[in-house]
Amino acid sequence: MATYLDRILAAHRAAAAADARSLDELLDAARAAPPTRGFRAALQSRPAGDRLAVIAEVKRRSPSKGDLAPGLVPSVLAKSYVDGGAACLSVLTDEEFFGGSPSDLCEARNSVDIPVLRKDFTVCEADVCDARFMGADAVLLIVAALSDAELTRFVDLARLLAIDALVEVHDEAEVERALAAGADLVGVNQRDLVTFEVDQERAVRVAAAIPAGVVKVAESGVRGPEDAAALAAAGYHAVLVGETLVRAGDPAAMVEALRCS
């Protein structure tokens, strides 16, 4: 029986296979795109008094939980996140499984001054170029979805295009693969992409495998300030939070609570 990840990757790889655009032309255009805002740097330079940087996510729904905030307005939500002190945004651009779109990313980014991650399933070089065209300042690379060769190529391509790569892992073995590919920004996803279940202790366990000098992000399962405080104590620079924020009555207040926890 196909898992969530199997179905999502099959759809994205099929789309990549059907893409007839010239990679050389995409690369030329991506190199000429306007400067990025420095996603990784923003996570390192958090204000004094903040225990964590917050990557606040624009997320309409998920494959496992269905609709979370289908009617959200990206620009309004993004401004609320900034009001709360978010260091960066994350915007889902997958339409079929998460209800997102490139226009969500463009609208959110154009309404604020902070860097933005394109949160999607990157499976080919064109996906990295497309992230750059959308105005993203970082692209997501999921170790579990890529071969070692793909991972290395996409990390190298991101650097060539002056866009940060958030390399997502789930365990110590994937941390080793991420580091071997040259990752300097690693996210530990506490959600199992096969079952979509969350393990609240995963990020704390895996933190010790990530060396100094690598910016560390904890993803998924951050329910509030208590979880954020535990992750800060484990050495994380930032948390990426979606569901908790889009369902919060006051997103700005929740962002502030997370970063100051």
Secondary structure, 3 states (H helix, E strand, C coil): CCCHHHHHHHHHHHHHHHCCCCHHHHHHHHHCCCCCCCHHHHHHCCCCCCCCEEEEEECCEECCCEECCCCCCHHHHHHHHHHCCCCEEEEECCCCCCCCCHHHHHHHHHCCCCCEEEECCCCCHHHHHHHHHHCCCEEEEEHHHCCHHHHHHHHHHHHHCCCEEEEEECCHHHHHHHHHCCCCEEEEECECCCCCCECCCHHHHHHHHCCCCCEEEEECCCCCHHHHHHHHHCCCCEEEECHHHHCCCCHHHHHHHHHCC
